[in-house]
Amino acid sequence: MQQVVLVILAAGLGARFGGFKQLKGIGPNEEIIMDYSIYDALSVGFEEIILVVQECMIPDLKKKYCEDLNLPISFCVQTQEIVVQNQKINREKPWGTGHALLAAKNSVSSSFCTINADDFYGRNSFQLAFDYLSHQQKNCAIVFPLIKTLSDNGTVNRAEIITDKGHLISTIERENIFVSNNTVYHDFKKDDSLRLDSNVSMNMWGFTPAIFDFLETEFAHSMIDLKNNLALEFQLPTAVNSIIAKHALEILVIPSDENWFGITYQADLKSNKENILTKNYPSPLWKS
């Protein structure tokens, strides 16, 4: 059995939410979603956690996780400065989830699972990822039925999974999704091709370290566009799509039966506080 690392992408700023949504408490003792992900991952066998964060977040998180709780957690910083054609470009908004994962390159030497900090995936999802990655030097995507990833408080964007013989061949970005009378709409139009049971990616991936070289190549190809449009981001699903299209990567798709929830809108906090109470966690989550 191989060691498996969990890499949590926690540096992003929530534009629709307004601030560091990944640090908002949802548990009965103000536990954040990332607390539950760390708890679940350690429970099923992950031995090391790497948090990709902004530098300003490290002191508080280090005190909480490393000093107070003595958890096996280390930190990588997603910088907000990139260099394009010998020119430094800096912006307030992070450069996207693909760029965030690249920040962990020098800290990862084994197979790993990567997730978003503000998404609740459920323990079984981590179990599926760990069981596969601890026995395979291969890649995987843990995916969810669309119906289990919706928000009651507004539309959502989801990457629909397209497979062939159980392997990922592409993702299709569907924006402004909502459901009315059991019918799925996106971009405010009815779409019969997108169903409630269609699998979507919530950015839970399993990779070998080989992914970093592919990502660096894709990021280099994207730099000019990023320089010319500072609103663009280098997103992990888009990069994975591009790599798969070049037949450079094979990813097994593993469906999870867990109910996902996350924080897109301020109103999601209330529903998440209700959702977490239906789960079987100790309270408080971390025993002092």
Short mmCIF file of the C-alpha atoms (twelve columns), coordinates in Angstrom:
data_MODEL
# 
_entry.id   MODEL 
# 
loop_
_atom_site.group_PDB 
_atom_site.id 
_atom_site.type_symbol 
_atom_site.label_atom_id 
_atom_site.label_alt_id 
_atom_site.label_comp_id 
_atom_site.label_asym_id 
_atom_site.label_seq_id 
_atom_site.Cartn_x 
_atom_site.Cartn_y 
_atom_site.Cartn_z 
_atom_site.pdbx_PDB_model_num 
ATOM 1   C CA . MET A 1   0.000   0.000  0.000   1 
ATOM 2   C CA . GLN A 2   1.334   3.395  -0.999  1 
ATOM 3   C CA . GLN A 3   1.209   6.605  0.988   1 
ATOM 4   C CA . VAL A 4   -1.422  9.040  -0.276  1 
ATOM 5   C CA . VAL A 5   -1.339  12.788 0.368   1 
ATOM 6   C CA . LEU A 6   -4.303  15.170 0.418   1 
ATOM 7   C CA . VAL A 7   -3.752  18.580 -1.198  1 
ATOM 8   C CA . ILE A 8   -6.412  21.148 -0.297  1 
ATOM 9   C CA . LEU A 9   -6.736  24.226 -2.507  1 
ATOM 10  C CA . ALA A 10  -7.614  26.953 -0.017  1 
ATOM 11  C CA . ALA A 11  -6.222  30.181 -1.458  1 
ATOM 12  C CA . GLY A 12  -9.181  31.307 -3.582  1 
ATOM 13  C CA . LEU A 13  -11.337 34.357 -2.977  1 
ATOM 14  C CA . GLY A 14  -15.097 33.846 -3.279  1 
ATOM 15  C CA . ALA A 15  -16.283 36.512 -5.728  1 
ATOM 16  C CA . ARG A 16  -19.996 35.716 -5.456  1 
ATOM 17  C CA . PHE A 17  -19.711 35.032 -1.739  1 
ATOM 18  C CA . GLY A 18  -17.509 38.001 -0.883  1 
ATOM 19  C CA . GLY A 19  -14.297 37.039 0.930   1 
ATOM 20  C CA . PHE A 20  -12.580 33.953 2.322   1 
ATOM 21  C CA . LYS A 21  -15.617 31.682 2.230   1 
ATOM 22  C CA . GLN A 22  -13.446 28.630 2.980   1 
ATOM 23  C CA . LEU A 23  -12.876 29.965 6.515   1 
ATOM 24  C CA . LYS A 24  -16.547 30.454 7.437   1 
ATOM 25  C CA . GLY A 25  -17.806 28.235 10.254  1 
ATOM 26  C CA . ILE A 26  -20.647 25.791 9.526   1 
ATOM 27  C CA . GLY A 27  -20.294 23.320 12.400  1 
ATOM 28  C CA . PRO A 28  -21.924 23.534 15.838  1 
ATOM 29  C CA . ASN A 29  -18.601 24.744 17.238  1 
ATOM 30  C CA . GLU A 30  -17.755 26.930 14.225  1 
ATOM 31  C CA . GLU A 31  -15.911 24.120 12.438  1 
ATOM 32  C CA . ILE A 32  -15.214 25.026 8.813   1 
ATOM 33  C CA . ILE A 33  -15.792 22.733 5.828   1 
ATOM 34  C CA . MET A 34  -12.049 22.124 5.548   1 
ATOM 35  C CA . ASP A 35  -12.044 20.750 9.118   1 
ATOM 36  C CA . TYR A 36  -14.450 18.024 8.067   1 
ATOM 37  C CA . SER A 37  -12.428 17.200 4.948   1 
ATOM 38  C CA . ILE A 38  -9.248  16.881 7.009   1 
ATOM 39  C CA . TYR A 39  -11.046 14.776 9.617   1 
ATOM 40  C CA . ASP A 40  -12.504 12.453 6.975   1 
ATOM 41  C CA . ALA A 41  -9.223  12.114 5.092   1 
ATOM 42  C CA . LEU A 42  -7.232  11.208 8.202   1 
ATOM 43  C CA . SER A 43  -9.993  8.780  9.257   1 
ATOM 44  C CA . VAL A 44  -9.767  6.742  6.041   1 
ATOM 45  C CA . GLY A 45  -5.962  6.540  5.849   1 
ATOM 46  C CA . PHE A 46  -4.429  9.720  4.442   1 
ATOM 47  C CA . GLU A 47  -1.252  10.426 6.397   1 
ATOM 48  C CA . GLU A 48  -0.294  13.910 5.242   1 
ATOM 49  C CA . ILE A 49  -2.265  17.049 4.387   1 
ATOM 50  C CA . ILE A 50  -0.925  19.975 2.359   1 
ATOM 51  C CA . LEU A 51  -2.832  23.258 2.370   1 
ATOM 52  C CA . VAL A 52  -2.304  25.626 -0.557  1 
ATOM 53  C CA . VAL A 53  -3.103  29.059 0.848   1 
ATOM 54  C CA . GLN A 54  -2.351  32.740 0.601   1 
ATOM 55  C CA . GLU A 55  0.565   33.732 2.797   1 
ATOM 56  C CA . CYS A 56  -1.600  35.891 5.060   1 
ATOM 57  C CA . MET A 57  -3.635  32.816 6.034   1 
ATOM 58  C CA . ILE A 58  -0.716  30.754 7.364   1 
ATOM 59  C CA . PRO A 59  -0.285  32.121 10.933  1 
ATOM 60  C CA . ASP A 60  -3.848  31.384 12.046  1 
ATOM 61  C CA . LEU A 61  -4.083  28.031 10.260  1 
ATOM 62  C CA . LYS A 62  -0.660  26.926 11.504  1 
ATOM 63  C CA . LYS A 63  -1.579  27.732 15.086  1 
ATOM 64  C CA . LYS A 64  -4.876  25.875 14.813  1 
ATOM 65  C CA . TYR A 65  -3.818  22.734 12.963  1 
ATOM 66  C CA . CYS A 66  -0.134  22.345 13.832  1 
ATOM 67  C CA . GLU A 67  0.331   23.889 17.269  1 
ATOM 68  C CA . ASP A 68  -3.060  23.329 18.920  1 
ATOM 69  C CA . LEU A 69  -4.151  20.069 17.231  1 
ATOM 70  C CA . ASN A 70  -0.760  18.617 16.199  1 
ATOM 71  C CA . LEU A 71  -2.092  17.415 12.850  1 
ATOM 72  C CA . PRO A 72  0.219   16.296 9.980   1 
ATOM 73  C CA . ILE A 73  -0.342  19.473 7.973   1 
ATOM 74  C CA . SER A 74  2.074   21.619 5.993   1 
ATOM 75  C CA . PHE A 75  1.579   24.706 3.849   1 
ATOM 76  C CA . CYS A 76  2.345   25.913 0.332   1 
ATOM 77  C CA . VAL A 77  1.747   29.464 -0.820  1 
ATOM 78  C CA . GLN A 78  -0.060  30.339 -4.024  1 
ATOM 79  C CA . THR A 79  1.634   33.553 -5.055  1 
ATOM 80  C CA . GLN A 80  -0.262  36.301 -6.830  1 
ATOM 81  C CA . GLU A 81  2.700   37.204 -8.985  1 
ATOM 82  C CA . ILE A 82  3.633   35.465 -12.224 1 
ATOM 83  C CA . VAL A 83  6.382   36.231 -14.716 1 
ATOM 84  C CA . VAL A 84  5.488   36.446 -18.412 1 
ATOM 85  C CA . GLN A 85  8.224   37.263 -20.913 1 
ATOM 86  C CA . ASN A 86  10.449  38.596 -18.114 1 
ATOM 87  C CA . GLN A 87  7.631   40.864 -16.922 1 
ATOM 88  C CA . LYS A 88  6.198   40.473 -13.431 1 
ATOM 89  C CA . ILE A 89  2.403   40.543 -13.282 1 
ATOM 90  C CA . ASN A 90  0.604   40.836 -9.969  1 
ATOM 91  C CA . ARG A 91  -3.095  40.894 -9.191  1 
ATOM 92  C CA . GLU A 92  -5.282  40.649 -6.116  1 
ATOM 93  C CA . LYS A 93  -7.285  37.666 -7.354  1 
ATOM 94  C CA . PRO A 94  -5.498  34.266 -7.354  1 
ATOM 95  C CA . TRP A 95  -4.640  32.762 -10.736 1 
ATOM 96  C CA . GLY A 96  -6.958  29.743 -10.512 1 
ATOM 97  C CA . THR A 97  -7.032  26.182 -9.221  1 
ATOM 98  C CA . GLY A 98  -4.531  24.860 -11.771 1 
ATOM 99  C CA . HIS A 99  -1.986  27.453 -10.667 1 
ATOM 100 C CA . ALA A 100 -2.810  26.691 -7.011  1 
ATOM 101 C CA . LEU A 101 -2.024  23.005 -7.458  1 
ATOM 102 C CA . LEU A 102 1.300   23.857 -9.091  1 
ATOM 103 C CA . ALA A 103 2.275   25.580 -5.830  1 
ATOM 104 C CA . ALA A 104 2.435   22.129 -4.211  1 
ATOM 105 C CA . LYS A 105 4.770   20.607 -6.818  1 
ATOM 106 C CA . ASN A 106 7.900   20.569 -4.675  1 
ATOM 107 C CA . SER A 107 6.017   19.195 -1.651  1 
ATOM 108 C CA . VAL A 108 4.417   16.132 -3.268  1 
ATOM 109 C CA . SER A 109 6.350   12.974 -4.134  1 
ATOM 110 C CA . SER A 110 3.580   10.345 -4.030  1 
ATOM 111 C CA . SER A 111 0.083   9.846  -5.381  1 
ATOM 112 C CA . PHE A 112 -2.294  12.448 -4.023  1 
ATOM 113 C CA . CYS A 113 -5.896  13.579 -3.941  1 
ATOM 114 C CA . THR A 114 -6.707  17.242 -4.439  1 
ATOM 115 C CA . ILE A 115 -9.905  19.044 -3.397  1 
ATOM 116 C CA . ASN A 116 -11.368 22.506 -2.915  1 
ATOM 117 C CA . ALA A 117 -11.361 23.842 0.643   1 
ATOM 118 C CA . ASP A 118 -14.937 25.115 0.468   1 
ATOM 119 C CA . ASP A 119 -16.559 21.890 -0.797  1 
ATOM 120 C CA . PHE A 120 -17.914 19.135 1.447   1 
ATOM 121 C CA . TYR A 121 -17.322 15.776 -0.250  1 
ATOM 122 C CA . GLY A 122 -18.266 13.259 2.445   1 
ATOM 123 C CA . ARG A 123 -16.205 10.496 4.026   1 
ATOM 124 C CA . ASN A 124 -17.044 7.857  1.433   1 
ATOM 125 C CA . SER A 125 -15.621 10.074 -1.310  1 
ATOM 126 C CA . PHE A 126 -12.280 10.186 0.509   1 
ATOM 127 C CA . GLN A 127 -12.470 6.428  1.059   1 
ATOM 128 C CA . LEU A 128 -12.956 5.859  -2.683  1 
ATOM 129 C CA . ALA A 129 -10.005 8.100  -3.521  1 
ATOM 130 C CA . PHE A 130 -7.719  6.555  -0.899  1 
ATOM 131 C CA . ASP A 131 -8.559  2.957  -1.832  1 
ATOM 132 C CA . TYR A 132 -7.736  3.624  -5.472  1 
ATOM 133 C CA . LEU A 133 -4.646  5.798  -5.064  1 
ATOM 134 C CA . SER A 134 -3.053  3.655  -2.355  1 
ATOM 135 C CA . HIS A 135 -3.006  0.667  -4.712  1 
ATOM 136 C CA . GLN A 136 -2.558  2.280  -8.145  1 
ATOM 137 C CA . GLN A 137 0.016   4.561  -9.721  1 
ATOM 138 C CA . LYS A 138 -2.771  6.017  -11.840 1 
ATOM 139 C CA . ASN A 139 -5.148  8.974  -11.956 1 
ATOM 140 C CA . CYS A 140 -8.813  9.198  -11.025 1 
ATOM 141 C CA . ALA A 141 -11.717 11.629 -10.711 1 
ATOM 142 C CA . ILE A 142 -14.280 11.306 -7.933  1 
ATOM 143 C CA . VAL A 143 -17.547 12.575 -9.426  1 
ATOM 144 C CA . PHE A 144 -21.077 13.268 -8.193  1 
ATOM 145 C CA . PRO A 145 -24.590 13.159 -9.680  1 
ATOM 146 C CA . LEU A 146 -25.687 16.664 -10.606 1 
ATOM 147 C CA . ILE A 147 -28.750 16.455 -8.355  1 
ATOM 148 C CA . LYS A 148 -26.468 16.070 -5.317  1 
ATOM 149 C CA . THR A 149 -24.464 19.215 -6.103  1 
ATOM 150 C CA . LEU A 150 -27.093 21.939 -6.469  1 
ATOM 151 C CA . SER A 151 -27.694 25.018 -4.311  1 
ATOM 152 C CA . ASP A 152 -31.117 26.110 -3.084  1 
ATOM 153 C CA . ASN A 153 -29.919 29.701 -3.146  1 
ATOM 154 C CA . GLY A 154 -29.002 30.340 -6.758  1 
ATOM 155 C CA . THR A 155 -27.601 28.919 -9.956  1 
ATOM 156 C CA . VAL A 156 -24.375 26.914 -10.059 1 
ATOM 157 C CA . ASN A 157 -21.686 26.170 -12.617 1 
ATOM 158 C CA . ARG A 158 -20.698 22.541 -13.078 1 
ATOM 159 C CA . ALA A 159 -18.308 20.580 -15.289 1 
ATOM 160 C CA . GLU A 160 -20.267 17.710 -16.844 1 
ATOM 161 C CA . ILE A 161 -18.260 14.494 -17.101 1 
ATOM 162 C CA . ILE A 162 -18.026 12.726 -20.470 1 
ATOM 163 C CA . THR A 163 -16.666 9.185  -20.301 1 
ATOM 164 C CA . ASP A 164 -15.728 6.285  -22.525 1 
ATOM 165 C CA . LYS A 165 -15.424 2.818  -20.977 1 
ATOM 166 C CA . GLY A 166 -15.218 4.352  -17.515 1 
ATOM 167 C CA . HIS A 167 -12.462 6.832  -18.336 1 
ATOM 168 C CA . LEU A 168 -12.701 10.590 -18.660 1 
ATOM 169 C CA . ILE A 169 -12.563 11.902 -22.222 1 
ATOM 170 C CA . SER A 170 -13.651 15.491 -21.530 1 
ATOM 171 C CA . THR A 171 -15.603 17.838 -19.307 1 
ATOM 172 C CA . ILE A 172 -18.154 20.354 -20.534 1 
ATOM 173 C CA . GLU A 173 -18.598 23.508 -18.496 1 
ATOM 174 C CA . ARG A 174 -22.289 24.157 -17.842 1 
ATOM 175 C CA . GLU A 175 -23.101 27.566 -16.385 1 
ATOM 176 C CA . ASN A 176 -26.098 28.964 -14.492 1 
ATOM 177 C CA . ILE A 177 -27.635 25.572 -13.750 1 
ATOM 178 C CA . PHE A 178 -30.904 25.255 -11.890 1 
ATOM 179 C CA . VAL A 179 -33.731 22.728 -11.715 1 
ATOM 180 C CA . SER A 180 -37.437 23.412 -12.075 1 
ATOM 181 C CA . ASN A 181 -40.104 20.669 -12.065 1 
ATOM 182 C CA . ASN A 182 -37.371 18.022 -12.321 1 
ATOM 183 C CA . THR A 183 -36.071 19.626 -15.507 1 
ATOM 184 C CA . VAL A 184 -32.481 20.855 -15.756 1 
ATOM 185 C CA . TYR A 185 -31.768 24.297 -17.177 1 
ATOM 186 C CA . HIS A 186 -28.442 25.930 -17.830 1 
ATOM 187 C CA . ASP A 187 -27.837 29.421 -19.132 1 
ATOM 188 C CA . PHE A 188 -31.588 29.715 -18.398 1 
ATOM 189 C CA . LYS A 189 -32.496 27.315 -21.191 1 
ATOM 190 C CA . LYS A 190 -33.883 23.784 -20.982 1 
ATOM 191 C CA . ASP A 191 -31.247 21.185 -21.848 1 
ATOM 192 C CA . ASP A 192 -32.380 17.581 -22.363 1 
ATOM 193 C CA . SER A 193 -28.776 16.385 -22.598 1 
ATOM 194 C CA . LEU A 194 -28.046 17.407 -19.001 1 
ATOM 195 C CA . ARG A 195 -29.926 15.191 -16.561 1 
ATOM 196 C CA . LEU A 196 -30.306 15.089 -12.795 1 
ATOM 197 C CA . ASP A 197 -28.184 11.916 -12.742 1 
ATOM 198 C CA . SER A 198 -25.463 13.317 -15.029 1 
ATOM 199 C CA . ASN A 199 -22.089 13.075 -13.310 1 
ATOM 200 C CA . VAL A 200 -20.227 16.313 -12.670 1 
ATOM 201 C CA . SER A 201 -16.787 17.174 -11.363 1 
ATOM 202 C CA . MET A 202 -16.447 19.012 -8.074  1 
ATOM 203 C CA . ASN A 203 -12.667 19.271 -8.435  1 
ATOM 204 C CA . MET A 204 -11.880 16.083 -6.511  1 
ATOM 205 C CA . TRP A 205 -9.035  14.479 -8.420  1 
ATOM 206 C CA . GLY A 206 -6.478  11.780 -7.801  1 
ATOM 207 C CA . PHE A 207 -3.110  12.225 -9.507  1 
ATOM 208 C CA . THR A 208 0.420   10.923 -9.604  1 
ATOM 209 C CA . PRO A 209 3.225   13.527 -9.398  1 
ATOM 210 C CA . ALA A 210 3.543   13.337 -13.195 1 
ATOM 211 C CA . ILE A 211 0.600   15.762 -13.415 1 
ATOM 212 C CA . PHE A 212 2.825   18.668 -12.391 1 
ATOM 213 C CA . ASP A 213 4.935   18.600 -15.550 1 
ATOM 214 C CA . PHE A 214 1.787   18.553 -17.658 1 
ATOM 215 C CA . LEU A 215 0.320   21.464 -15.695 1 
ATOM 216 C CA . GLU A 216 3.493   23.519 -16.046 1 
ATOM 217 C CA . THR A 217 3.358   23.092 -19.823 1 
ATOM 218 C CA . GLU A 218 -0.312  24.076 -19.933 1 
ATOM 219 C CA . PHE A 219 0.295   27.076 -17.687 1 
ATOM 220 C CA . ALA A 220 3.143   28.270 -19.906 1 
ATOM 221 C CA . HIS A 221 0.814   28.079 -22.912 1 
ATOM 222 C CA . SER A 222 -1.810  30.104 -21.022 1 
ATOM 223 C CA . MET A 223 0.439   32.889 -19.795 1 
ATOM 224 C CA . ILE A 224 -0.088  35.285 -22.686 1 
ATOM 225 C CA . ASP A 225 -3.864  35.037 -22.336 1 
ATOM 226 C CA . LEU A 226 -3.587  35.542 -18.581 1 
ATOM 227 C CA . LYS A 227 -1.410  38.585 -19.115 1 
ATOM 228 C CA . ASN A 228 -3.825  40.152 -21.600 1 
ATOM 229 C CA . ASN A 229 -6.944  39.422 -19.543 1 
ATOM 230 C CA . LEU A 230 -6.464  39.648 -15.796 1 
ATOM 231 C CA . ALA A 231 -9.989  38.308 -15.223 1 
ATOM 232 C CA . LEU A 232 -8.994  34.907 -16.632 1 
ATOM 233 C CA . GLU A 233 -7.952  32.025 -14.410 1 
ATOM 234 C CA . PHE A 234 -5.895  28.902 -15.058 1 
ATOM 235 C CA . GLN A 235 -8.449  26.355 -13.896 1 
ATOM 236 C CA . LEU A 236 -7.595  22.737 -13.138 1 
ATOM 237 C CA . PRO A 237 -10.533 21.133 -15.045 1 
ATOM 238 C CA . THR A 238 -9.691  23.157 -18.175 1 
ATOM 239 C CA . ALA A 239 -6.051  22.117 -17.969 1 
ATOM 240 C CA . VAL A 240 -7.006  18.458 -17.457 1 
ATOM 241 C CA . ASN A 241 -9.278  18.666 -20.501 1 
ATOM 242 C CA . SER A 242 -6.423  19.954 -22.604 1 
ATOM 243 C CA . ILE A 243 -4.018  17.282 -21.368 1 
ATOM 244 C CA . ILE A 244 -6.531  14.487 -22.053 1 
ATOM 245 C CA . ALA A 245 -7.150  15.850 -25.558 1 
ATOM 246 C CA . LYS A 246 -3.450  15.349 -26.256 1 
ATOM 247 C CA . HIS A 247 -3.785  11.702 -25.109 1 
ATOM 248 C CA . ALA A 248 -1.203  12.390 -22.408 1 
ATOM 249 C CA . LEU A 249 -3.337  11.427 -19.414 1 
ATOM 250 C CA . GLU A 250 -5.743  8.639  -18.517 1 
ATOM 251 C CA . ILE A 251 -8.234  9.216  -15.686 1 
ATOM 252 C CA . LEU A 252 -10.579 6.616  -14.236 1 
ATOM 253 C CA . VAL A 253 -13.981 8.049  -13.265 1 
ATOM 254 C CA . ILE A 254 -15.227 6.892  -9.842  1 
ATOM 255 C CA . PRO A 255 -18.783 7.953  -8.888  1 
ATOM 256 C CA . SER A 256 -19.502 8.888  -5.264  1 
ATOM 257 C CA . ASP A 257 -22.932 8.510  -3.664  1 
ATOM 258 C CA . GLU A 258 -22.297 11.298 -1.153  1 
ATOM 259 C CA . ASN A 259 -24.327 14.492 -0.999  1 
ATOM 260 C CA . TRP A 260 -21.988 17.352 -1.838  1 
ATOM 261 C CA . PHE A 261 -22.485 20.795 -0.397  1 
ATOM 262 C CA . GLY A 262 -20.474 23.960 -0.511  1 
ATOM 263 C CA . ILE A 263 -20.452 27.709 -0.157  1 
ATOM 264 C CA . THR A 264 -21.318 29.731 -3.239  1 
ATOM 265 C CA . TYR A 265 -23.719 32.239 -1.722  1 
ATOM 266 C CA . GLN A 266 -24.030 33.790 1.740   1 
ATOM 267 C CA . ALA A 267 -27.355 31.985 2.148   1 
ATOM 268 C CA . ASP A 268 -25.593 28.634 1.698   1 
ATOM 269 C CA . LEU A 269 -24.123 29.013 5.189   1 
ATOM 270 C CA . LYS A 270 -27.493 28.427 6.832   1 
ATOM 271 C CA . SER A 271 -28.284 25.296 4.790   1 
ATOM 272 C CA . ASN A 272 -24.767 23.953 5.328   1 
ATOM 273 C CA . LYS A 273 -25.154 24.335 9.093   1 
ATOM 274 C CA . GLU A 274 -28.299 22.232 8.827   1 
ATOM 275 C CA . ASN A 275 -26.664 19.676 6.501   1 
ATOM 276 C CA . ILE A 276 -23.666 19.061 8.737   1 
ATOM 277 C CA . LEU A 277 -25.928 18.186 11.671  1 
ATOM 278 C CA . THR A 278 -27.237 15.204 9.663   1 
ATOM 279 C CA . LYS A 279 -23.720 13.746 9.480   1 
ATOM 280 C CA . ASN A 280 -22.127 11.471 12.046  1 
ATOM 281 C CA . TYR A 281 -19.352 13.629 13.495  1 
ATOM 282 C CA . PRO A 282 -18.269 14.175 17.094  1 
ATOM 283 C CA . SER A 283 -18.977 17.572 18.606  1 
ATOM 284 C CA . PRO A 284 -16.662 19.303 19.005  1 
ATOM 285 C CA . LEU A 285 -14.938 17.759 15.996  1 
ATOM 286 C CA . TRP A 286 -11.453 18.167 17.437  1 
ATOM 287 C CA . LYS A 287 -10.876 17.087 21.011  1 
ATOM 288 C CA . SER A 288 -8.521  19.405 22.840  1 
# 
